[in-house]
Amino acid sequence: MDFPAVLKEVGRFLDERSRRYGLAGAMALHALGLTRATADLDFVVEAAAQEELLRFLASLGYELLHASSGYSNHLHPDSRRGRLDFIYVDADTAEALFARASRVTLFPDVTVLVPRPEHLAAMKVFAMKNDPLRVFRELADLQFLLGLPGVDREEIRGYFVKNGLMERFDELERAMAAAEPR
């Protein structure tokens, strides 16, 4: 996938419509210092953009794999355009998320918003709750996020509590404590 080109294209579309968006998933983690293999781009976008964004992606030749009020997934037959996943957030969540996101230059001439580690953690906890097959991958990412300097561990703990996954948070805490140098 040509990540810079796709980021520019989708970003330009959303910017022209004054729609707020940022990165999520592996590329957001990369911006925070964790690099892992990925073949797609994940975005978090204000929900008000969904309808026009779906039309735009279809006009570019993306196949709609799934759409709901909270998510959509798209695949292009040209591997350079690849797979795109979108998380749609309501106005209140968008306000909280984008107001505190950081602007990061990810590639030359490509600057995007990246949510706070705590907000990325919330998305990952929610993903684990909704798809148990993602638990181990998400836990590895959450361990990284919890280990970042200055991260609000109690805020992240609250997302686990809210989603009924407190035992997973406890597992992470034990694993991180065991990994600390003695």
Backbone torsions as a table, in degrees:
resi	resn	phi	psi	omega
1	MET	NA	139.4	175.4
2	ASP	-88.1	82.7	-174.4
3	PHE	-54.2	-49.5	-178.5
4	PRO	-59.6	-43.6	-177.9
5	ALA	-64.5	-43.1	-179.2
6	VAL	-68.5	-41.5	176.7
7	LEU	-58.9	-43.9	179.0
8	LYS	-62.8	-44.9	-176.0
9	GLU	-65.2	-49.8	179.6
10	VAL	-67.0	-42.3	178.8
11	GLY	-60.3	-43.7	179.4
12	ARG	-60.6	-44.8	179.6
13	PHE	-58.6	-49.2	-178.0
14	LEU	-68.9	-39.5	178.2
15	ASP	-61.5	-42.4	-179.2
16	GLU	-61.8	-23.8	-179.6
17	ARG	-104.0	8.5	-179.0
18	SER	53.6	42.3	177.5
19	ARG	-99.8	131.8	-178.8
20	ARG	-81.2	140.3	-179.7
21	TYR	-158.0	163.3	175.5
22	GLY	-157.2	178.1	177.6
23	LEU	-84.9	154.6	170.5
24	ALA	-138.8	-177.8	174.5
25	GLY	66.2	-153.1	-172.1
26	ALA	-60.6	-37.1	-178.9
27	MET	-70.9	-33.3	175.1
28	ALA	-67.0	-41.1	176.7
29	LEU	-63.5	-38.2	177.8
30	HIS	-60.1	-42.1	179.1
31	ALA	-62.6	-24.8	179.4
32	LEU	-94.8	-3.3	175.2
33	GLY	115.7	0.4	177.9
34	LEU	-109.7	112.1	179.9
35	THR	-103.4	126.3	173.9
36	ARG	-141.9	158.7	-178.1
37	ALA	-62.6	138.7	174.9
38	THR	-150.4	150.7	179.9
39	ALA	-121.1	8.3	-178.9
40	ASP	-138.5	172.1	174.9
41	LEU	-118.6	132.0	178.3
42	ASP	-112.5	132.5	178.8
43	PHE	-122.4	150.4	166.7
44	VAL	-113.8	129.6	-170.7
45	VAL	-137.8	146.5	175.3
46	GLU	-64.8	138.9	-173.1
47	ALA	-58.5	-30.1	-178.8
48	ALA	-61.3	-17.5	-179.2
49	ALA	-87.2	-10.4	-168.6
50	GLN	-56.5	-52.9	-174.1
51	GLU	-58.7	-49.1	-179.1
52	GLU	-70.4	-31.2	177.5
53	LEU	-67.3	-41.9	177.6
54	LEU	-60.4	-42.4	177.7
55	ARG	-63.8	-44.0	-179.9
56	PHE	-60.0	-48.1	-178.5
57	LEU	-63.5	-39.1	176.5
58	ALA	-62.4	-39.0	179.9
59	SER	-66.1	-23.3	177.6
60	LEU	-86.6	-4.9	179.1
61	GLY	97.4	9.5	176.8
62	TYR	-74.3	135.1	173.0
63	GLU	-84.2	133.3	176.6
64	LEU	-82.0	115.2	-179.8
65	LEU	-87.6	-35.6	-178.6
66	HIS	-162.4	144.1	173.0
67	ALA	-146.2	135.2	172.1
68	SER	-141.8	-179.1	-179.3
69	SER	-65.4	-23.6	-176.8
70	GLY	-104.9	-15.4	-173.5
71	TYR	-148.3	155.2	164.6
72	SER	-149.9	149.0	-179.4
73	ASN	-129.7	138.5	-173.5
74	HIS	-138.6	144.0	178.8
75	LEU	-133.8	132.1	178.8
76	HIS	-102.6	141.2	178.8
77	PRO	-65.9	-21.9	176.4
78	ASP	-88.3	115.4	-175.8
79	SER	-60.1	-20.6	177.4
80	ARG	-69.7	-23.0	177.0
81	ARG	-95.4	-28.1	168.7
82	GLY	60.2	-154.6	-177.4
83	ARG	-103.4	138.3	177.8
84	LEU	-125.4	135.0	176.8
85	ASP	-122.6	136.7	-178.4
86	PHE	-124.2	136.0	171.9
87	ILE	-109.7	124.4	-178.6
88	TYR	-103.4	128.3	-178.0
89	VAL	-117.5	145.9	-179.3
90	ASP	-67.9	171.5	-174.0
91	ALA	-60.0	-42.6	-179.0
92	ASP	-65.8	-44.6	178.4
93	THR	-64.4	-42.3	179.0
94	ALA	-59.1	-43.3	-179.5
95	GLU	-60.6	-47.8	-179.6
96	ALA	-66.0	-43.2	-175.6
97	LEU	-69.6	-50.4	-174.2
98	PHE	-77.2	-27.0	179.7
99	ALA	-64.9	-27.2	-175.9
100	ARG	-113.5	7.5	178.0
101	ALA	-74.5	159.1	178.9
102	SER	-107.1	142.3	175.6
103	ARG	-87.0	125.2	-174.7
104	VAL	-127.9	135.8	172.2
105	THR	-87.8	109.5	-174.2
106	LEU	-92.1	-37.8	176.5
107	PHE	-135.2	159.7	175.6
108	PRO	-53.6	131.1	179.5
109	ASP	67.8	14.5	177.5
110	VAL	-130.5	106.6	178.2
111	THR	-115.7	131.8	-177.6
112	VAL	-137.4	161.2	174.4
113	LEU	-82.9	139.6	175.5
114	VAL	-124.8	122.5	179.0
115	PRO	-60.5	158.9	174.8
116	ARG	-57.3	152.4	177.8
117	PRO	-54.7	-35.7	179.9
118	GLU	-63.8	-38.7	178.7
119	HIS	-72.2	-37.1	175.0
120	LEU	-62.9	-39.6	177.8
121	ALA	-61.8	-41.5	178.9
122	ALA	-58.7	-42.2	178.9
123	MET	-64.1	-39.6	-178.7
124	LYS	-69.9	-39.6	177.0
125	VAL	-63.3	-43.8	179.1
126	PHE	-63.0	-39.8	178.4
127	ALA	-63.0	-41.1	177.9
128	MET	-62.0	-43.0	-179.2
129	LYS	-61.4	-41.7	-175.0
130	ASN	-83.1	-19.2	-179.4
131	ASP	-144.0	91.9	-177.6
132	PRO	-57.8	-20.0	177.7
133	LEU	-68.3	-15.7	-178.5
134	ARG	-92.0	-3.0	-170.1
135	VAL	-53.6	-52.5	-173.1
136	PHE	-67.6	-39.2	177.3
137	ARG	-65.1	-43.6	-179.0
138	GLU	-67.5	-37.1	179.0
139	LEU	-62.2	-38.5	178.0
140	ALA	-62.8	-43.2	178.4
141	ASP	-66.3	-40.4	179.1
142	LEU	-65.3	-35.9	176.6
143	GLN	-61.9	-42.3	176.7
144	PHE	-61.3	-48.3	-177.7
145	LEU	-61.9	-41.8	179.1
146	LEU	-65.6	-24.8	-179.0
147	GLY	-87.1	-4.2	-179.8
148	LEU	-69.5	141.6	178.7
149	PRO	-59.6	134.4	174.7
150	GLY	79.8	-0.1	-178.9
151	VAL	-67.1	145.3	-179.9
152	ASP	-87.6	92.3	-176.6
153	ARG	-62.7	-34.5	180.0
154	GLU	-67.7	-36.7	176.4
155	GLU	-62.6	-45.8	179.6
156	ILE	-64.4	-41.9	177.1
157	ARG	-55.8	-39.8	179.3
158	GLY	-60.4	-34.3	177.6
159	TYR	-68.5	-37.0	175.6
160	PHE	-63.7	-45.9	179.9
161	VAL	-60.0	-49.2	-177.6
162	LYS	-57.2	-33.2	-176.6
163	ASN	-99.3	11.0	176.4
164	GLY	68.7	30.9	-176.3
165	LEU	-121.9	31.3	-176.6
166	MET	-57.1	-35.3	179.9
167	GLU	-62.2	-31.9	177.1
168	ARG	-69.0	-39.1	176.8
169	PHE	-63.1	-43.4	178.5
170	ASP	-60.7	-39.2	176.3
171	GLU	-59.9	-45.2	179.2
172	LEU	-62.5	-44.7	179.6
173	GLU	-59.1	-45.2	179.8
174	ARG	-64.4	-44.0	-179.2
175	ALA	-63.5	-41.3	-179.8
176	MET	-68.8	-37.8	178.3
177	ALA	-65.7	-40.0	-179.9
178	ALA	-67.8	-27.9	-177.9
179	ALA	-84.2	-13.1	-178.7
180	GLU	-68.4	139.7	177.4
181	PRO	-62.4	143.0	-178.9
182	ARG	-100.0	NA	NA
